[in-house]
Amino acid sequence: MDLDRSKAPEFIVPADFELPSPQTRHLSENRKLYYIPTPGLDAVKLEVLGSSQRLTLVPEKSLIPSFTLQMLTEGTQDLSESQLSEFFDFHATEVHPMVTYSHEGLSLLTTKKHFFEVLPVFCSLFDQAVFPEESLEKRKSQRKLSIKLEREKSASRASGLFRKALFGESHPYGLEITEAHVDQVDQKSLLDYYRNQLWVDSEFFLCGNLTSAELGQIEESLNHLPFQKENRSYSLPTVSTTFSISEDRDGALQSSIRIGHWSIAKDHPDFLALSVFNTILGGYFGSRLIKNIREDKGHTYGIFSSLAEIGSVNYWVIGADVQKAHREIVIEEIYKEINILATEPVSQDELEVVRNYLIGQMISRFSSSFDLMDRFRAVHQSGLDFDFYRKKLAFLRTFTPEDILGIGEKYFSSPRYIEVVVG
């Protein structure tokens, strides 16, 4: 059969797709191991994640958790930093810290061939790290330089000021990290956090081509890892929102813009429709903001809108780096596009383009067992399961212009936007 290569293949929207849930295996201290087999793939990925205790610390100590995790591979009681590095490199192994406002832990990626040789060394990082002073001072110097450089970048500065405007400067989520916070990091504080506040309510996420006997061997090793039970309560301070921040920079040719406001969580009934609204507005390369401000007017290389999550709080934000001379015009056009999308029905042609894009994007994120575990962990940490994705596919197959207008009327008809401009 001859192929007509002038025509794109027909896009077929699947009626449903299978998402096998991970196996749940129970370890000591009521901890759980979630396992997804990877037949034919001889790589193993293990993630150990616990609840972050960052919010129990005074603001001056906010960097202690990230420094603690980053320094776990800087040396143990048996191996120096160089020996650990050589060991992991020789065994084609990657070990990375995982740090967010809500979770913290370690990730291990290696080959099946080397996994059981690497596992004991990986496990030693959980209770034998020594945090050498020389390595700590080097990391502190690097972090101070990084903070200084990021502050000079208008985009990084705008994102930080947006969170400050949203939450308030005394709120942990709005806190501006400075060199003074780095000075509060010392070996004693790291050791105290490591021994008493790390690995709280930890869970394990495992992907690999493993037999029952091998899984049992892994469980035995994981059972011996340190464990802390959540026993310290904390309450977040009151949010203090500032609706406009402008930081002008003499001689700057570019301005970074952030515009947004509060949003809703994944388990909210309106979340799926809101995510579609966000995509049409600025969530993909064919969005209205891209077409208007990049393609038609040429004021920016890129402009985006996104739904963000920090801890247990959700917000929505538009971001763009634009020519300073045109920033007022860009802001005006952003508000115009929001208003049009909130008040006028989306055409059927645009709706179908977005529908196909979102369905294709969603399905592509489940292309491997590692992807499957990443997607599971993302909803699991929000108190959901794979049913979220099944409902999402069902919604993407059937949403209408009226669904989008409903979101516009409910969330974008008269909000007071937070606006930050740097540059």
N, C-alpha and C positions, 0 to 999 in steps of 0.2 A: 504494500500500500504506500502510495506517495504521500509525503507530508507537506502541507502548505506552511512553510516556515515564516510566512508573512503574518500569520495569525498566532496570537498567544494561546497556549493550551487553555481549555475551559477550566474555570475554577469551580470545583464541586464542594459545596458546603456539607460537611459530614453531619449526619443526624445525631450522632453521639460518638464518644470515644471511650475506650476502656482505660481506667486508671486503677491498676491493682494497688491496694493499700499496702504499706510496709508491714512486714511481720513485726509483732510486738512481743518482745522477750523481757521477762522480769528478772532484774538483778537484785543484789542486796540493797538494803535501806530504801526499798520501794522505788528504786530507780528503774528506768525503762530504756531498753535498747530497741531502736527501730531499724529494721534490716530490709534492704531491697537486694535481691540476687541479681547478678550481672552475667548471665550465661555467655560464654565465649569471650569475655573481656577480662583479661588477667591484670587488672589494676584494682586496687583497694583504696577506698576513701573512708576515713573515720573522723567524725566531728564530735567533740565533747563540749557541750554548752550548758552553762548554768545561768542563774538569774544574777544580773549585775547588782552590785551593792554600792555603786557610785553615789546614789542619792542619799545614802546613809552618812556620807562623808561631808565635812564642812567644805564650802566652796573652794577654799584655798587649796584643798587636797584633791581637786577634781581630776588631776592627771595621774594619780596613783594607780588606778586600775589599768590604764593603757600602758604605762611604763612597766608595771608588773608583768603583764602578758608579753610585751615585746622583749623582755629580758630573760624569759624562761630558757631560751637557747643560748644565753651568754655564759653558760657554765653550770655544771652540777657538781655534786660531791665527788664524783668519779671521773668526769670528763671536763676538760676546759672548753672554752668557746671554739677554739680552732679544731679541737678533736671532734666536737659535736658536728661542726660544719663539714669536716672531712668525712665523717661517718655517714651523714645524710647524703652528701654529694655522691659518695662511692656507691650507695645503695639506691640512687635515682629517686630520692625522697624529698618531698617538700613539707615543711611544717610552718604553719602560719597562725598568728593570733587572730581571734575573731572578737571584735569589740564594738558594741553599740550601747545606747543608753539603757537598754533593757536586758541584754545578754552579753556574756563574755565566755570565751573558751579557746580551744585549740583545734586546728584542723591538720590531719595527716593524709598525705596522698603518696602512695608508693606502689610498687609492683607486687603481684601475688607471690612471686618468687622470693622476694625479700621481706615480705610483711612480718613474718614471725621472728625474724632476726631484728627487725626495726622496732617492733612493738615494745619490748622491754625498755629500750632506750627512750622511746616516746613516753612511756609511763613514768620514767624516772623524772621527767620534767614537772610532774604534778606534785612531787614531795621532796625533791632533792636539789632544786635550784638554789644558787648561792648569791646571785646578784652582786658580782664583783664591783668594787668601788670605781676602778679604772674604766670599766665598760659603762658604768652609770654616768660618770662625768662626761664621757664622750657622747653618749646619747642625749644628755641634757644640753650640751653645746649644739648638737645638730638640731634639736627641737627648737631651741631659741632662734637659730638662724631660719628655720622653716617658718616659725611664727612671724618673724620680721618680713620675710619674702612674701608670705601669703597676705599680710596686711597691706603690702604695697600693690598687690593685684586688685584692681577695682572689682572684679567679679567675686573673688573670695571675700573681700571686705563687704560687698553688698549682701551676700548670702548671710554672713555673720550678723550684720546689722538688721537684716530682716527678722531673724530669730529673736534678736534683742528687742526689736519693736513689737513683735508678736507676744512674747512672754514677759518682757521686762528684764532689766539688767540684774536684778537680784534673784531671778528664777534660774534654776540649774540649766534649763533648756535655752535660756537667753544669755547665759554667762559668756562674756568675752574672754577667751583664753589669752593670757599675756605671758611675758617672760617671768613675771613674778610668780606665776603658778608653777613654772618649771623649778624655780628656786626652792619651792616647798617639797620637792621630791628628794627623799634621802633613803639610804639603804634600810634603816630601821622601819620606816613607813612601808616600804615595799615588802619586807619580810613579814610585818604584822598583817598586811592585807592578804598576802600569799597564804599564811598559816591559818587565818581566822575568818576571812571573808570571801575568798575565792572558792569556786566549785560549789556554790549554793544551789541546792535542788537540781543538780546536773542531770542531763539526759544525753543519750548517745545515738548517733545517726551513722549507720554503716552501710556501705555498698561494696559488693565484691562477689566473686564466683567461689563461694565457700561451701564446704560440706558441713554436715551436722556436727561432726567431731571437731572441725576447725572452729565452728561457732562456739562450741562449748569451751574450747581453749581460750578464745577471745573473752568470753564472759568471765572466765576465771581470773584473767588479768584485770579486767575492768572492775571486778568486784573489790579489788584491793586498792583502787584509787581513792584518794581522800574525798570526804563528803561533808558538806556543811548543810544544816537545815536552816531554812529561813526562820529567824527568831527575833529580828530587829525590825520594828515598824517605823515608818517615816511618813510624813505628809508633805506634799509639795506646797510651797508658798503660793499666795494668791497671785494670779496673773495680773500684770499691769501693762496694758497695751498702749503703745504710741503709734499714732496713725500716719505720721509722716516724719521721715528722717532724710536730710539732704547733706551730703558731704562733698562740697565743691573742691576741686583740685586745680590750682592754677596751672595753665599750660597743658592740661590733659586734652587729648583729641577724642577720647572715647569716654562714654558714660555707661555704667552698669545699672540696669533698672531691675527692681523686684517689686511686683505688685501681687497681692493676694489677701487671703483671710482664712478663717477657720474652716475645717471640713469635717467629714464623717468617717467612721471606721468601716472596715471591710464587712462587718456583720450587720450594718445598717441596711434596711430595705431599699434605700435609694442609691446605694453605692455603685451598683453596676451601671445604672443610667447616668450617674454623675461621671463615671469613668469614660463613658462614650462622649458625653458633652465635652469633657476635657480633651479628648482625642481630636474631636472636630475643631475645637478652638486652637489648640497648639501642641497636641500630643504626638504628632507624626510629621513627616517631611512634606505631606500634602495638605497640612492644616491651613486654616484661614489666616492665622497670624503670619505663617511663612509666606503664603501667597501675597498678602498685602504688604508686609513690611520688608521682606527680603526680595521677593520676585518683582513686585510692582514698583516699589519705591527705592529699593537698594540701600536701605539705611542700616542693615545688619547682615552679618553672615548667617546668623541663626537666632531664632527666638523659640522658646518652648514654654509649655505649661505642664505642670505635673501635680499629682496628688502625693503628698509626703506624709511620713509617719515618724514621730520621734517619741520614744517611750510609749506611753498609752495615749498620746495626743496626735491628732491629725490636722493637717492644713493643706491649702491649695496655693500654688504660687506660679506666677509667670516670670520668666527671667530672660533678659536680652542684654547684649553688649552692642551699643549703637554709637554712631557718630554724635559727638557732643552737640554739634550745631543743630541737630535734628531731634534731640531727645524729647522736647515738648510735643512735637508733632507725633512721635512714636507713641508717647503716653496717650495722647488724644485718640490715636487710631486703635490702640489696645482697648480702650473703653468703648469705642464705637463697635468693634467686632464682638465684644462681650454682649453689648446691648442687642445687636442684630441677631445673634444666635439665641438669645434669651426670649426674643419677641417675635421672630419670623420663622415659619416652618422650614426645615431642611429639605432641599429638593430630593426627589427619589434617586436621582443619579448620584449625588454626593453621598447620600445615605448608604447606597449599595457599595460604593468604593470603600467607605469607612467600615462597613460590615465585613467585607471580604478581607480588608487589611487586619482588623482586630482578630478575626477567626484564624487567619493564617499565622499571625504573630503568636497567638495563644498556643496553637498546636505545635508550632516550631519550638516552643519552650519545653516540650516533653519528648525531645528527640533521643534522649539516652536515660539510662537508669540514674546517672548522677543528676541530670536535670529533674527527673521525677522526685528525687529526694529533696532537691532544692525547693521545688514547688510545694512539697509536703511540709517542709520545715517552715516555709513562709506563712502558710495558713495555720499550721499547728501552733505556732507561737502567738497567733491571734485568737486562739481558742476555737478554731474551725478545723474542718477536714476536707477530703477531696470532693465532698458534695458541693463545696463552694465553686469548683471549676465546672462541675456538671451544670449547676444553675447558671453559671456565667455563659457557657456555650448555648444553653437554651435561650437565654436573654439575647445574646448576640444574633441568633438566628431570626429573632422575631421583633426586635425593637422597632418603633415607629417614630415619625416626626413628633407625634404628640408626647411621647416619652421624653424627648429632648426639651420640648417646650415646657413640660411640667417641671423639669429640673431648673430651667431658666427662671420660671416664675417663682419657684420656691426658694432658690438659693442665690439668684443673681439679679433679682428685680430691684432691690434697694439696699444692698449691703454697703457698709462703710469699709472701703478697701484700705489696706495698709500699703503705703507707697514709700519705697526707699530708692534713692538715687545717689550713686557715688561716681565722682569724676568730673 
